[in-house]
Amino acid sequence: MTKDYIWIVTDDAVPTSTEGERGGWGDQLRQKVLKYKEVKLPIADLEQKMNEFLQLVGRLFKQVDDQIGSQSSMQLDEVELLVEIGGEGEIKLVAGGKATGKGAITLKFKRFEAQHNE
């Protein structure tokens, strides 16, 4: 059975310094490139971690619905989350609504209401 993988480019790597750095644009570019690393992640592991993350998020929003209750005219209708995948496959929720300088996946959840055509 073959494993499927996905490549993640991350800046989790610790920047290295080169001895005798002259500080020219070539050295600066090299430092920027060296701070990134490529990580090969098994899809099955990533699927499991994403599933666990979504279950936790689902519990949070179910709690919101439970607290609002059926007596209220308010309803949580839509949720949009920014998510990053770390170098070891960890799923990170991006706070503040911006993934500053990083790639992020936007997950948008909309409440599904069954429509009755009678």
Order of alpha helices (4+ residues) and beta strands (2+ residues): beta-alpha-beta-alpha-beta-beta-beta
